[in-house]
Amino acid sequence: MARKRKTAQQLYATKQVAAILDVAEWRVKNFSEGGAYGLPPSQTVGSGRGSRRLYGAMDICRLAIANELVNCGFTPETVGRAVREIPESLLLETLYPYHDDDEEQPEEPEEGPPMLVYMYGNWKVREGGTFDEALKHHFSNFQGVSHGIFILNLWSLVSGVREKLEALRDQSKVLVKGD
């Protein structure tokens, strides 16, 4: 079983999150303030004009997923439902997949990556082997069905966020040592 690395939670401002996700700042703010998305930051410092939104790694992962879904054409309400379907434990396991003292780059789970699947108007998270069964069922009943299927590889997307966050941490360590 994987365990979470013991580190203090690093928080990132809106501008940093926008850079990590390679999106405009207004998009991050829209995800945070748009009620349909349901993606508030971990902390808000102050209120009104000049307040600061601070995001943790889990927030950034959810924002990355929301951004990907928006880029694929889903509405804010549909994106909000999708992101709420993803259990926190799954994101934690993907963000912090280290086993014991293993410091190597984590690999995709042997049973297959977790997937966010949209079919028949509903979102479901499928892990490993259950995904194959869902696809077989969907395509075996495809005749006369007017619904499509959308699949998002959560492992790949969250791993990309993890790598960017690790690179930022490594960069900040070098800056501190170099001062």
C-alpha positions in Angstrom: 0.0 0.0 0.0 1.3 3.4 -0.9 1.8 6.0 1.8 1.7 9.7 1.6 5.0 11.5 1.8 5.3 13.4 5.0 5.8 17.0 3.9 4.1 20.3 4.9 1.5 21.3 2.4 2.9 23.8 -0.1 0.4 26.4 -1.1 0.5 28.3 -4.4 -1.0 31.6 -5.5 -3.2 32.0 -8.5 -0.4 33.2 -10.7 1.8 30.2 -9.8 -1.1 27.8 -10.4 -1.8 29.4 -13.8 1.9 28.9 -14.7 1.9 25.3 -13.5 -1.2 24.5 -15.6 -0.1 26.7 -18.5 -3.5 28.6 -18.4 -4.5 32.2 -18.0 -5.0 33.5 -14.5 -8.6 34.4 -15.3 -9.3 30.7 -16.0 -8.0 29.7 -12.5 -10.1 32.5 -10.9 -13.1 31.3 -12.9 -12.8 27.8 -11.7 -12.5 29.1 -8.1 -15.3 31.6 -8.2 -17.7 29.9 -10.7 -20.2 28.1 -8.5 -20.9 25.5 -11.2 -17.4 24.2 -11.0 -17.2 23.9 -7.2 -13.5 24.3 -7.0 -12.6 26.7 -4.2 -9.0 27.1 -3.2 -7.7 25.5 0.0 -7.3 28.9 1.7 -8.4 32.5 1.0 -6.4 35.2 2.7 -8.4 38.4 3.2 -11.6 39.3 1.6 -12.8 41.5 -1.3 -10.4 43.2 -3.7 -6.8 42.3 -2.9 -7.6 38.9 -1.2 -5.4 36.0 -2.1 -6.4 32.5 -3.1 -4.0 29.8 -2.1 -4.1 26.3 -3.7 -2.6 23.0 -2.5 -1.5 20.1 -4.7 -5.0 18.5 -4.6 -6.6 21.7 -5.7 -4.2 22.0 -8.6 -5.0 18.4 -9.7 -8.7 19.2 -9.6 -8.1 22.4 -11.6 -6.0 20.5 -14.1 -8.8 18.0 -14.6 -11.4 20.8 -14.9 -9.2 22.6 -17.4 -8.9 19.4 -19.5 -12.6 18.9 -19.5 -13.3 22.5 -20.4 -10.9 22.2 -23.3 -12.8 19.2 -24.5 -16.0 21.2 -24.6 -17.8 20.2 -21.4 -20.1 22.8 -19.7 -19.2 24.2 -16.2 -22.0 22.1 -14.6 -20.8 18.9 -16.2 -17.2 19.7 -15.2 -18.3 20.3 -11.6 -20.1 16.9 -11.5 -17.1 15.2 -13.0 -14.6 16.6 -10.5 -16.9 15.8 -7.6 -17.0 12.2 -8.7 -13.2 11.7 -8.2 -12.5 10.5 -4.6 -9.8 12.4 -2.7 -8.1 9.1 -1.9 -7.6 8.4 -5.6 -5.9 11.8 -6.1 -3.8 11.3 -3.0 -2.7 7.9 -4.2 -1.8 9.3 -7.6 0.0 12.4 -6.3 1.9 10.5 -3.6 2.4 7.0 -5.0 5.7 6.2 -3.2 6.0 2.8 -1.6 8.2 2.4 1.5 11.5 4.0 0.7 11.2 3.8 -3.0 12.2 7.1 -4.5 12.1 6.1 -8.1 9.7 7.7 -10.6 6.3 6.1 -9.8 4.9 3.8 -12.5 1.3 3.4 -13.7 -0.5 0.8 -11.6 -0.2 -2.7 -12.9 -3.9 -3.3 -13.0 -4.3 -0.2 -15.2 -4.6 3.5 -14.7 -7.6 5.1 -13.0 -9.9 6.6 -15.7 -12.7 9.2 -15.5 -15.4 7.9 -17.8 -18.5 9.8 -19.1 -21.1 7.6 -20.7 -24.9 7.6 -20.8 -24.8 11.1 -19.2 -23.0 10.0 -16.0 -19.4 10.3 -14.7 -17.7 7.3 -13.1 -14.2 6.7 -12.0 -13.0 3.3 -13.2 -9.9 1.7 -11.8 -7.8 -0.9 -13.5 -9.7 -3.9 -14.7 -13.2 -2.5 -14.1 -12.6 -0.1 -17.0 -12.2 -2.9 -19.5 -15.5 -4.4 -18.4 -17.3 -1.1 -18.7 -16.0 -0.7 -22.3 -17.0 -4.2 -23.3 -20.5 -3.6 -21.9 -20.8 -0.3 -23.6 -19.8 -1.5 -27.0 -21.7 -4.8 -26.8 -24.9 -2.7 -26.3 -23.9 -0.1 -28.9 -26.7 -0.8 -31.4 -29.3 1.9 -31.4 -27.5 3.8 -28.7 -27.0 7.5 -29.5 -24.6 8.2 -26.6 -20.9 8.5 -26.9 -18.2 7.8 -24.4 -15.5 10.1 -23.1 -12.4 8.7 -21.2 -9.8 10.7 -19.3 -6.7 9.0 -18.0 -6.4 10.4 -14.5 -3.1 8.8 -13.8 -1.4 10.6 -16.7 -3.0 14.0 -16.0 -2.2 14.0 -12.2 1.3 12.5 -12.8 2.0 15.5 -15.0 0.9 17.9 -12.3 3.0 16.0 -9.7 6.1 16.3 -12.0 5.6 20.0 -12.4 5.2 20.5 -8.6 8.3 18.4 -7.9 10.3 20.4 -10.4 9.2 23.6 -8.7 10.2 22.3 -5.3 13.6 21.2 -6.6 14.0 24.6 -8.2 13.2 26.4 -4.9 15.7 24.2 -3.0 18.4 25.2 -5.4 17.5 28.9 -5.1 17.6 28.7 -1.3 21.0 26.9 -1.3 22.4 29.4 -3.8 21.6 32.5 -1.7 
